[in-house]
Amino acid sequence: MILGNGLTVNGYGRVGDNSSNASTLINVGVIDANVAGQTLGVGHYYSNDAVVNNGTIKASAGNLGIYSGTITNAGSILASAGTTTLGSSGYTNLVNNTGSIVVNGGTLVFGPKETGTTPTWDNNGTLDLHVQLEKELAEFVGKQAALVFTTGMQVNLGTISSLVGRGEYVILDKEDHASIVDGAKLSWGETKRFHHNDLEGLERVLEKIPEDKGKLVVVDGLYSMGGDLAPLPELIPICQKYGARLMVDDAHATGVFGGGKGTSAHFGVTDQVDLIMSTFSKSFASVGGFLAGDEDIIHYVKHNARALIFSASVSPANAAAALEALHIMRTEPEHAQRALANGDYMRQEMRRIGLDIGESVSPIIPIMIRDDMRTLVAWKLLIEAGVFTNPVISPAVPQGSQLLRTSYMATHTKDQLDRVLEMYASVGKQLGLI
């Protein structure tokens, strides 16, 4: 393909052979990415195109992407009002091509990533896709802004460690997820704990902390082992009374409770919860996580969370998968409804046959066995019968709290659930659980 002298191609899209065969683009004219916010790609990243530039390739208003196996430049490749990326840490540029680069004059620069990313937002790792995802996540959960992290674990590590400084306090429920505990350990503040969902215990902790000290209370919205919810309507007034900020880990509740929006929406208290986090590895069917809250808090975390700044950003594929899952949550609420209905049915029937399922109110339902060996035997008997569960024994839980963790999805049929109940009843009788 030849773009002759005196000819100009501008706008956005792609300039090059659109077939899967390798070819050569020869430019003697002008190729100009001149639409703000849009990318004009030169070459074709599905093949090993060569680009020979004897003219001008520029970005006067938009973004310029160069995709090729071999680039020979004797002309000019530049950016004026647009964007030409010089900050990539993808030194081999394998995210775009596997060829070599030959520069015979002028200045060669590279365009945006398509399949991979570099370190996060401050080092050009943030794509338009990430920004769109953050915007839609914030709108979905009802907060001003959101920030996407590479994993849910990193959300808690980065957020808690950046917000809690010297002389300040982070207060945790004793059944909080390990990522919350580790985030507290990484902070410069002091960690305090209270017994699970013990509101009086929380108040006793808070009343002993000096009034002028910063305080962050962090709880799971839906607890991953017991399947019970944090009592947010009762917990929030206590936090407000003592000037404590509240962060809710909604990794297991997003997509299920509150029309998919999580625990805060379920209780109608979203505006009274300071920070909401969640992960993409549960209902979003992807990898990553996010933090949502007031814009000024998100801005601060963005500039101070080491787990964000010094990590690669979420891959485009994972971001796109999470975004599509979010769209499904919005348009197909029946998935959350079925998951809750299946949980309701199983709790009812498991209690009917005599199983101890603790305080579960969700599709996460523990079978309390309270002994290491019997828990492992129960797991083995069930898996031999074609039923997979998760055995949880000490020290993952305290002695006397050993359990089989079971959880139920929207796609489980009643026939499947009834068969599982038969296996529960059989194993329960063998082990003296019922």
C-alpha positions as CSV (number, residue, x, y, z in Angstrom):
1,M,0.0,0.0,0.0
2,I,1.4,3.4,-1.0
3,L,0.2,6.8,0.2
4,G,1.7,9.1,-2.4
5,N,3.2,12.6,-2.2
6,G,0.7,15.3,-1.6
7,L,-1.9,12.9,-0.2
8,T,-3.2,13.1,3.4
9,V,-5.0,10.6,5.5
10,N,-6.5,11.9,8.8
11,G,-9.1,11.1,11.4
12,Y,-9.0,7.8,13.4
13,G,-9.1,4.1,12.8
14,R,-6.4,2.2,10.9
15,V,-4.1,2.9,7.9
16,G,-2.7,-0.2,6.4
17,D,-3.6,-3.6,4.9
18,N,-6.5,-5.1,6.8
19,S,-5.7,-8.7,5.7
20,S,-3.9,-11.3,7.8
21,N,-1.0,-11.3,5.3
22,A,2.2,-9.4,5.9
23,S,2.5,-6.3,3.7
24,T,4.3,-3.0,3.5
25,L,2.8,0.5,4.0
26,I,4.8,3.2,2.2
27,N,4.0,6.7,3.2
28,V,5.2,9.7,1.2
29,G,2.3,11.9,2.2
30,V,0.8,12.9,5.5
31,I,-0.9,10.6,8.1
32,D,-2.4,12.7,10.8
33,A,-4.3,11.5,14.0
34,N,-6.4,14.7,14.4
35,V,-9.5,13.7,16.3
36,A,-9.2,14.3,20.0
37,G,-9.6,11.3,22.2
38,Q,-9.4,8.9,19.2
39,T,-6.5,6.7,17.9
40,L,-5.2,6.5,14.4
41,G,-3.2,3.3,13.9
42,V,-0.5,3.0,11.3
43,G,0.2,-0.6,10.1
44,H,-1.8,-3.7,11.1
45,Y,-1.2,-5.4,14.4
46,Y,-2.7,-8.8,13.2
47,S,0.1,-9.2,10.8
48,N,3.8,-8.5,10.6
49,D,3.4,-5.3,8.5
50,A,6.4,-3.2,7.5
51,V,6.0,0.6,7.6
52,V,8.3,2.8,5.5
53,N,7.9,6.5,6.3
54,N,9.3,9.0,3.9
55,G,6.7,11.6,4.6
56,T,5.0,12.7,7.8
57,I,3.2,10.7,10.5
58,K,1.9,12.9,13.3
59,A,-0.7,13.4,16.0
60,S,-2.1,16.9,15.8
61,A,-5.1,16.3,18.1
62,G,-5.6,12.6,18.7
63,N,-3.5,9.6,19.6
64,L,-1.0,8.0,17.3
65,G,-0.4,4.2,17.3
66,I,2.3,2.6,15.2
67,Y,1.9,-1.2,14.8
68,S,4.4,-3.1,12.6
69,G,7.1,-5.7,12.4
70,T,9.7,-3.4,10.8
71,I,9.7,0.4,10.8
72,T,12.0,2.4,8.5
73,N,11.7,6.1,9.1
74,A,13.4,8.7,6.9
75,G,10.7,11.3,7.4
76,S,9.1,12.7,10.4
77,I,7.1,11.1,13.2
78,L,5.9,13.6,15.7
79,A,3.1,14.9,18.0
80,S,1.9,18.4,18.3
81,A,-1.3,18.8,20.2
82,G,-1.9,15.1,20.3
83,T,-0.3,12.2,22.1
84,T,2.7,10.2,21.1
85,T,3.7,7.8,23.8
86,L,7.3,7.9,25.0
87,G,6.9,6.5,28.5
88,S,6.3,2.8,27.9
89,S,8.2,0.3,30.0
90,G,7.4,-2.4,27.4
91,Y,10.9,-2.1,26.0
92,T,10.6,-4.9,23.5
93,N,7.1,-3.6,22.4
94,L,5.9,-7.2,22.3
95,V,2.5,-6.0,23.4
96,N,2.2,-4.8,19.8
97,N,4.6,-6.6,17.6
98,T,7.5,-9.1,17.5
99,G,9.6,-7.5,14.8
100,S,12.6,-5.2,14.8
101,I,12.9,-1.4,14.6
102,V,15.1,0.4,12.1
103,V,15.4,4.2,12.3
104,N,17.2,5.9,9.4
105,G,16.5,9.4,10.5
106,G,13.9,11.5,12.3
107,T,12.3,10.4,15.6
108,L,10.5,7.2,16.2
109,V,7.9,6.8,18.9
110,F,5.4,4.1,19.9
111,G,1.6,4.0,20.3
112,P,-0.8,2.6,22.9
113,K,-0.8,-0.9,24.2
114,E,-3.4,-3.4,22.9
115,T,-2.9,-6.6,24.7
116,G,-0.6,-5.7,27.7
117,T,0.0,-2.9,30.1
118,T,2.9,-1.3,31.9
119,P,2.9,0.1,35.4
120,T,-0.3,1.9,36.3
121,W,-1.8,5.3,35.7
122,D,1.2,7.4,36.5
123,N,3.5,5.5,34.1
124,N,1.1,5.4,31.1
125,G,-0.5,2.0,32.1
126,T,-4.0,3.4,32.2
127,L,-6.0,2.9,28.9
128,D,-9.3,4.5,28.0
129,L,-10.8,1.1,28.9
130,H,-9.7,1.5,32.5
131,V,-11.1,5.0,32.7
132,Q,-14.4,3.8,31.3
133,L,-14.5,0.9,33.7
134,E,-13.8,3.2,36.7
135,K,-16.5,5.6,35.6
136,E,-19.1,2.9,35.3
137,L,-18.2,1.2,38.5
138,A,-18.6,4.4,40.5
139,E,-22.0,5.0,38.9
140,F,-23.0,1.5,39.6
141,V,-22.2,1.4,43.3
142,G,-23.3,5.0,43.9
143,K,-20.1,6.8,44.6
144,Q,-18.3,9.8,43.0
145,A,-15.3,8.0,41.7
146,A,-13.6,4.6,41.5
147,L,-10.1,3.3,41.1
148,V,-9.1,0.0,39.5
149,F,-6.3,-2.1,41.0
150,T,-4.6,-5.2,39.5
151,T,-6.2,-7.5,42.2
152,G,-8.7,-7.3,45.0
153,M,-5.9,-8.1,47.4
154,Q,-4.0,-5.0,46.2
155,V,-7.1,-2.8,46.8
156,N,-7.0,-3.5,50.5
157,L,-3.2,-3.5,50.8
158,G,-2.9,-0.2,48.9
159,T,-5.9,1.6,50.4
160,I,-5.5,0.8,54.1
161,S,-1.7,1.3,54.1
162,S,-2.0,4.7,52.3
163,L,-4.8,6.1,54.4
164,V,-3.7,5.1,58.0
165,G,-0.6,7.0,59.1
166,R,1.5,7.3,62.3
167,G,-0.6,8.0,65.4
168,E,-3.8,6.8,63.7
169,Y,-5.8,3.6,64.1
170,V,-7.4,0.9,61.9
171,I,-10.1,-1.1,63.6
172,L,-11.0,-4.6,62.2
173,D,-13.6,-7.2,62.7
174,K,-11.9,-10.4,63.8
175,E,-13.3,-12.2,60.8
176,D,-12.1,-9.7,58.3
177,H,-10.4,-11.1,55.2
178,A,-6.6,-11.6,55.3
179,S,-6.0,-8.8,52.8
180,I,-7.6,-6.4,55.2
181,V,-5.4,-7.6,58.0
182,D,-2.3,-7.4,55.8
183,G,-3.2,-3.9,54.7
184,A,-3.4,-2.8,58.3
185,K,0.0,-4.4,59.0
186,L,1.5,-2.4,56.1
187,S,0.2,0.9,57.5
188,W,2.0,3.1,59.9
189,G,-0.9,3.1,62.3
190,E,-2.0,0.9,65.2
191,T,-4.4,-2.0,64.6
192,K,-7.3,-2.8,67.0
193,R,-9.7,-5.8,66.7
194,F,-13.2,-6.5,67.9
195,H,-15.2,-9.7,68.0
196,H,-17.2,-10.6,65.0
197,N,-20.2,-8.3,64.5
198,D,-19.9,-7.3,68.2
199,L,-21.2,-3.7,68.1
200,E,-20.6,-3.2,71.8
201,G,-17.1,-4.5,71.4
202,L,-16.5,-2.0,68.5
203,E,-17.7,0.9,70.7
204,R,-15.4,-0.2,73.6
205,V,-12.5,0.0,71.2
206,L,-13.4,3.4,69.7
207,E,-14.1,5.1,73.0
208,K,-10.6,4.3,74.2
209,I,-9.0,6.0,71.1
210,P,-8.3,9.8,71.6
211,E,-10.9,11.9,69.9
212,D,-8.3,13.8,67.7
213,K,-6.8,10.6,66.2
214,G,-7.7,9.3,62.8
215,K,-9.8,6.2,62.8
216,L,-10.7,3.8,60.0
217,V,-13.1,0.9,60.6
218,V,-12.9,-1.9,58.0
219,V,-15.4,-4.7,57.8
220,D,-16.5,-7.3,55.2
221,G,-19.9,-6.6,53.9
222,L,-20.6,-10.3,53.4
223,Y,-18.3,-12.6,55.3
224,S,-16.8,-15.3,53.1
225,M,-16.9,-18.2,55.7
226,G,-20.0,-17.6,57.7
227,G,-22.1,-16.1,54.9
228,D,-23.4,-13.5,57.3
229,L,-23.6,-9.7,56.7
230,A,-22.0,-6.9,58.6
231,P,-24.8,-5.0,60.5
232,L,-24.2,-1.7,58.7
233,P,-27.3,0.1,59.9
234,E,-26.3,-0.4,63.5
235,L,-22.5,-0.1,62.9
236,I,-22.6,3.3,61.1
237,P,-24.0,5.4,64.0
238,I,-21.2,4.0,66.2
239,C,-18.6,5.1,63.7
240,Q,-20.2,8.5,63.3
241,K,-20.4,8.9,67.1
242,Y,-16.6,8.6,67.4
243,G,-15.6,10.3,64.2
244,A,-14.4,7.0,62.5
245,R,-14.4,6.5,58.7
246,L,-15.9,3.2,57.4
247,M,-14.7,1.0,54.7
248,V,-16.6,-2.0,53.5
249,D,-15.0,-5.0,51.6
250,D,-17.8,-6.1,49.3
251,A,-15.9,-8.8,47.4
252,H,-18.5,-11.4,48.0
253,A,-21.6,-9.2,48.0
254,T,-21.2,-7.3,44.7
255,G,-23.2,-8.9,42.0
256,V,-25.5,-10.5,44.6
257,F,-27.0,-8.2,47.2
258,G,-28.6,-4.8,46.7
259,G,-29.4,-5.5,43.0
260,G,-25.8,-6.4,42.5
261,K,-24.6,-3.2,44.0
262,G,-23.5,-4.8,47.3
263,T,-24.2,-4.7,51.0
264,S,-24.4,-0.9,51.4
265,A,-27.1,-0.8,48.7
266,H,-28.9,-3.8,50.3
267,F,-29.2,-1.8,53.5
268,G,-29.8,1.6,51.8
269,V,-26.8,3.2,53.5
270,T,-24.4,3.7,50.5
271,D,-24.2,7.5,51.2
272,Q,-23.0,6.8,54.8
273,V,-20.3,4.3,53.9
274,D,-17.0,6.2,53.1
275,L,-15.3,3.5,51.0
276,I,-16.5,0.4,49.1
277,M,-14.1,-2.1,47.6
278,S,-14.7,-5.2,45.6
279,T,-12.9,-7.7,43.4
280,F,-13.3,-8.9,39.8
281,S,-12.5,-12.5,40.7
282,K,-16.0,-13.3,42.0
283,S,-19.1,-12.1,40.3
284,F,-17.2,-10.1,37.6
285,A,-15.7,-13.3,36.2
286,S,-12.3,-11.6,35.7
287,V,-9.2,-10.6,37.7
288,G,-8.7,-7.2,39.4
289,G,-10.5,-5.0,41.9
290,F,-11.7,-1.5,42.6
291,L,-12.1,1.1,45.3
292,A,-15.1,3.5,45.2
293,G,-15.7,6.6,47.3
294,D,-15.6,10.4,47.3
295,E,-13.5,11.9,44.6
296,D,-10.9,13.5,46.9
297,I,-10.3,10.3,48.8
298,I,-9.9,8.3,45.5
299,H,-7.5,11.0,44.3
300,Y,-5.4,10.7,47.4
301,V,-5.3,6.9,47.2
302,K,-4.3,7.1,43.5
303,H,-1.3,9.2,44.4
304,N,-0.2,7.3,47.5
305,A,-1.1,3.6,47.3
306,R,2.2,1.7,46.6
307,A,0.3,-1.4,45.7
308,L,-1.2,0.6,42.8
309,I,1.6,2.8,41.7
310,F,4.3,0.1,41.6
311,S,2.2,-2.6,40.0
312,A,1.2,-3.2,36.4
313,S,-2.4,-2.2,35.7
314,V,-5.2,-4.6,34.9
315,S,-4.8,-6.2,31.5
316,P,-7.1,-4.9,28.8
317,A,-8.7,-8.3,28.4
318,N,-9.5,-8.5,32.2
319,A,-10.8,-4.9,32.2
320,A,-13.0,-5.6,29.2
321,A,-14.4,-8.8,30.8
322,A,-15.2,-6.9,34.1
323,L,-16.9,-4.2,32.1
324,E,-19.0,-6.6,30.2
325,A,-19.9,-8.4,33.5
326,L,-20.9,-5.0,34.9
327,H,-23.2,-4.4,31.9
328,I,-24.8,-7.8,32.5
329,M,-25.4,-7.1,36.1
330,R,-27.2,-3.9,35.1
331,T,-29.3,-5.3,32.4
332,E,-30.0,-8.8,33.7
333,P,-30.8,-8.6,37.5
334,E,-32.3,-12.1,37.4
335,H,-28.8,-13.6,37.9
336,A,-28.5,-12.0,41.4
337,Q,-32.1,-12.9,42.1
338,R,-31.6,-16.6,41.3
339,A,-28.4,-16.7,43.3
340,L,-30.2,-15.3,46.4
341,A,-33.2,-17.7,45.8
342,N,-30.9,-20.7,45.6
343,G,-29.3,-19.6,48.8
344,D,-32.7,-19.2,50.5
345,Y,-33.8,-22.7,49.4
346,M,-30.6,-24.4,50.5
347,R,-30.5,-22.7,53.9
348,Q,-34.1,-23.7,54.5
349,E,-33.5,-27.3,53.5
350,M,-30.2,-27.7,55.2
351,R,-31.7,-26.5,58.5
352,R,-34.7,-28.9,57.9
353,I,-32.4,-32.0,57.7
354,G,-30.7,-30.8,60.8
355,L,-27.3,-29.4,59.7
356,D,-25.7,-26.6,61.7
357,I,-25.2,-23.7,59.2
358,G,-24.4,-20.9,61.6
359,E,-25.7,-17.4,60.9
360,S,-25.7,-17.5,57.1
361,V,-28.2,-15.2,55.3
362,S,-26.6,-15.6,51.9
363,P,-25.6,-18.1,49.1
364,I,-22.5,-18.7,51.2
365,I,-23.6,-21.5,53.6
366,P,-21.1,-23.2,56.0
367,I,-21.7,-26.7,57.3
368,M,-20.4,-26.4,60.9
369,I,-18.5,-29.6,61.9
370,R,-16.1,-28.1,64.6
371,D,-13.5,-30.8,64.3
372,D,-10.5,-31.1,62.0
373,M,-10.6,-34.8,61.2
374,R,-14.4,-35.0,60.8
375,T,-14.3,-32.0,58.5
376,L,-11.7,-33.7,56.2
377,V,-13.6,-37.0,56.3
378,A,-16.9,-35.2,55.4
379,W,-15.1,-33.4,52.5
380,K,-13.7,-36.8,51.2
381,L,-17.1,-38.5,51.4
382,L,-18.8,-35.7,49.6
383,I,-16.3,-35.4,46.8
384,E,-16.4,-39.2,46.2
385,A,-20.2,-38.7,45.8
386,G,-19.6,-35.9,43.2
387,V,-20.1,-32.9,45.5
388,F,-17.2,-30.4,45.8
389,T,-16.9,-28.3,48.9
390,N,-14.1,-26.4,50.6
391,P,-12.8,-27.8,53.9
392,V,-11.8,-25.1,56.4
393,I,-9.8,-26.3,59.4
394,S,-7.5,-24.8,62.0
395,P,-5.6,-22.6,62.0
396,A,-7.5,-21.0,59.2
397,V,-10.4,-20.9,61.7
398,P,-10.2,-21.2,65.5
399,Q,-10.6,-24.6,67.1
400,G,-14.3,-25.5,67.4
401,S,-15.2,-23.5,64.2
402,Q,-14.0,-26.0,61.5
403,L,-16.5,-26.2,58.6
404,L,-17.2,-27.1,55.1
405,R,-17.7,-24.0,53.0
406,T,-20.5,-24.3,50.4
407,S,-21.7,-21.6,48.0
408,Y,-24.5,-21.5,45.4
409,M,-24.7,-19.9,42.0
410,A,-27.6,-18.6,39.9
411,T,-27.0,-21.5,37.4
412,H,-27.5,-24.3,39.9
413,T,-30.8,-26.2,39.1
414,K,-33.2,-27.5,41.7
415,D,-32.4,-31.0,40.6
416,Q,-28.8,-30.4,41.3
417,L,-29.5,-28.8,44.7
418,D,-31.9,-31.6,45.7
419,R,-29.2,-34.2,44.8
420,V,-26.7,-32.3,46.9
421,L,-29.1,-32.3,49.8
422,E,-29.4,-36.0,49.6
423,M,-25.6,-36.3,49.9
424,Y,-25.5,-33.9,52.8
425,A,-28.1,-36.0,54.6
426,S,-26.2,-39.2,53.9
427,V,-22.8,-37.9,55.1
428,G,-24.4,-36.1,58.0
429,K,-25.9,-39.3,59.3
430,Q,-22.6,-41.2,58.8
431,L,-20.6,-38.7,60.9
432,G,-23.3,-38.0,63.5
433,L,-23.8,-34.4,62.3
434,I,-27.6,-34.9,62.1
